[in-house]
Amino acid sequence: MRFQMLATYTTLTSNVVVTAIQAGSLQMQVDATRRLIASNTEALQILRYQLTKGYASQLDVSAQESQLAQLAATLPPLVKQLAQLHDLLAVLTGRFPSEAPDDSLTSRRCNCPRNCR
């Protein structure tokens, strides 16, 4: 009986750790995607300005708009997956999803060996 409890505890602990690492990784992906969207939005504004001055073509503007739309479409699934991991982490730690801590795991907060990062 003791070994079964120890195995259950070990499994639960490893599930919490894996979920926290996945959530941290996904948060970094969401942050990177948001930065890319901002950068592409700025590039689009520059292209539109250049179009008014005759330095860029409508084709350039359309290509940038398409790239921005494709990039923006990748964000909602990432945010949804992050919310699901947040809720899973709350449940694994014995809380309701609304009671989960807002702390996220990032590589900067992790005390991993240098070759791990």
N, C-alpha and C positions, 0 to 999 in steps of 0.2 A: 504494500500500500504506500509506503514512504517513497519508493522509487517512482511510482505512478504520479504522485504529487510533485516530485522533483522534476520529472519529465514534463508535466503540464506547465509548471512554473518556467522551465527553460524554454519551452515552446512559446509561451505567452511573451516572455521577455524578448526573445529573438524577433517575434512578430512586431512588437512595439518598436524595436530598434530599426528593423527594416522599413517599417512604415514611416518612421521619423526621417530616415535618410532619403527615402523616396520623396517625401513631402518637401524636404529641403532642396533636393535636386530640382523638383518641379517648380518650386518658387523661384529658383534662379532662372529657369527657362522662361517663366512668365515675365520676370523682370527684364530679361534680355529681349524678349519679343516686344515688350512695351517700348524699350529703348530703340529697337529697330523701326517700329512704327513711327515713333517721333522723328527719327532721322529721315525716313522715307517721306514723311509729311513735309518736312523742311525742304527736302530735295524737290518735291513736287511744287512747292511754293516758288522756289527759285526758277524751276523750269517754266512755270506760268509767267513769271516776270520776264524771263528771257524771251518767251513767245511774244509778249506784247512789244518787246524791243526789236524783234526780228532775228534774234540769235538762236532760237530753237524752233523746231517744227512741231506741228500738232501731233505728229507721230511720236515724237519724243515724250510729249506730255501724256499721250494716251498710254504709252508703254509704262511710264512711271505710275500712272493711275492704276493700271492693271496689276503692277507689282505690289503696290500699296494695298489694294483690295485682297490679293492673295495672302499677303502677310497678315492683314487684319483678320482674315477668316481663320487663321490658325490659333488666335488667342482664346475665343470662347471655349473650345474643347479643353485647352490647358487649364483654364480657370475652373471649369467644371470638375476636371480630374483632381485638381488641388483641393477643392471643397470636399470631394468624396474621401480623399486621404485624410483630411482634417477631421471629418466625422468618424472615420475608421479609427483614427488614433484616439479620439475621445472615448469611443466604445471600448477599445482595447485597454484603456487605463481606467475603466469603470465609471465613466462620466457620460452625461448626455451630450450630444453634439453641441448644444448651445453653451455648455459649460467648459468646453475645451479651451486650454490656454492658447493665446495668440502667438506664443513664441514659435519661431521657426528655426530650424537647424540649417546653418550655413557652414561652408567650409572654413570661414574665418573664425567661427565659434567652436569648431571641432578641434580637439587637441590630438590630431592624428600625426603620425610621423611625417616628415617632410616629403617623402616619396609618395605619400598617399594622396596629396592634393593635386 
